[in-house]
Amino acid sequence: MVVVGVVCLTGRAMAQQQPLYSQYMLDAFLVNPAVAGAEGVTAINHTTKSQRLDWQKQPVSQWVIDSYQIAQQLYSEIREPDQKLSYRYNFDHVQTLNDQLLKGGVHLAGLLNEIFG
């Protein structure tokens, strides 16, 4: 009763300015925990139609050769058998990783389309 009287006497009561019907609209982590650390990253699923067609036309042997060549480039940076890699190594090669994941997904989609399409 006293609180209501004080609020009425002040002439202006400040309440929550933004109505919140749910906490989900403010925190995507509550909806999907996989978004943790996903701020400021780019999606890797952008291909053109010509890229998809070219990649899906390649034989599986070409995929293996390409992966082998990339692995040789990456391994050439390791000079000692027990060398510890820094975080810089990860950041230097994250685009290569994303490109290979994208190509692998497109290749797999092409194979599945051939089998089940």
Secondary structure, DSSP 8 states (H G I E B T S, - for coil): -HHHHHHHHHS-----SS--S-STTT-HHHH-GGGTT-TT---S----HHHHHHHHHS-HHHHHHHHHHHHHHHHTT--STT----HHHHHHHHHHHHHHHHHHHHHHHHHHHHHH-
